Amino acid sequence: MKNTAICPPEWLSKGSIYQINPRTFSNEGTLNAITEELPFLKEMGFSIIYLCSICTSDDSEDPDTFSPRQKASETGNPKNMYILKDYFSIDDEYGNMDDLKALVDKAHSLGMSVLLDLVYAHIGLSAEIVKEHPDFVVQNADGSFALTKWNSLTVDIRSEGMREYLYTNMVYYIAQIGVDGFRCDVGDMLPVYFWREARRRIQAIKRDAVLVNESASYVNMVTAFDSTYCFPWHDTMRRVFCHEEPASDLKKVYETELQKVPSGAVLLRDMDNHDTVTDWKIRTETFAGNDGMEQIQVINYLIDGIPMVYCGNELACEADLNMFANRFYPGRFEVTDRTKKNTEASLRRQSIMKTLNKMKSESEILLNGKTEWIDTNCPENVVAFKRVLGEKEIVFVGNVKDTEVTVSIGDILENKEALLFNGAHRYESGDLYLSAREYAVFEAK
């Protein structure tokens, strides 16, 4: 018998996460610029804002101390937002603690929740806490500091002092700033007993505070985490839409991962994030095209789990982004131009995101319905599944490729109407006709 996963609070399980890297979110690159856009994001229907790491970064200008990815960006930016110097302050690149508090307060006034990034597995070389307490990080036999592959220091979680320092940090952001939980960077690099205690402490202050794990493992969803990334799903989606892999691979990976997750687990479904826009040479928005990316978002919202959208995806943004590029060290990279909200592609995507967010927040089928895959005569080209709750169903059928297909689907779509679609699909006598990248979502009349 499978273990049972933690049941996330409704605000998370019925919500959609909007991930923001301030550096790529806008030209300004600040927390205040994000706060100004919150009403627009609320209008889009996003209910959860997740901020990438915004605490004070290590700032050595010696290139030998840069991480390999930092060097590869060729931006020359000494600040790696995932190697931190001080967990209790906001990097002045983004603003200050008052700016963060204002952002959280504004989000709450709009009925939105806020997640912060926790980067606890490693810490910067110049962190004051390490200077004061060198025993808080892992040392070599000769007493020198052991460096990670990112040219940072490894937190020694065996140290009670270090654990208390990190717990206090989490409690501070929950109690004083009012955030609603955390995304835990490479969370499984720290032992689960740490996260169990962290969960106990933050929920002593805010009962429905959550922890989301960036991990390839699911077992810790039983005792510590409310949700976990599903990297195999994310990677397969990319290959199916961008690298000619068969559509049937999505069903395979779904069923494979289903065998691994605890009973009742709620997985996070994403495509773009701060890592992929940095590491993949071609953005998915560009590689799959606007129609392909739209269909990816629709699938991620309709399949069971929690959808996460990267900043700019709601505008069909194709800018060349990099997590190490900012307004001071842009290199060859761009940011999302948020003034281009009235382009045809952007308006189309905004309309789709509004519809998807409304469905996600209101549909009991999407909250509690079982996912059932539909076999078709076009397994190379077509993804088809339905969410079923009693007699109620939502059906998705999508052509993920660039060629037209006729999908023999029997009477599955009888007495159902299309409530969301891209293109001029046609359903006749058990056959659904779909052009390139075309999809349709159906629900009972």
Protein Blocks (a to p, Z undefined) as FASTA:
>chain_A
ZZddddddfklmmmccddddfklmpmnopaklmmmmmmmmmmnopabdcdddfbdcdfbf
bfklpcfklmmnonopabdfkbcfblkbccfklopfklmmmmmmmmmmnopacdddddfk
bccfklmklmmmmmlpccdfkopacddfkopacddfkbmklmmmmmmmmmmmmmmnopab
dcdehkllpcfklmmmmmmmmmmmmmmbccddddfbfklmmmmpmbdcdfklmmmmmmmm
mnopafklmmmmmmmmmmmpcghiacdddfbdfklmmmpmbafklmnommlmmmmmmmmm
mpgcjddddehjlnopabdcdfkbcfklnmjadcddfklmmbmklmmmmmmmmmmmmmmm
mmmklmmmccdddddfklmlpccddddehjbccdddddfbfbdcdddebjmlgoiacfbd
edjdddeehiacddehiacddddZZ
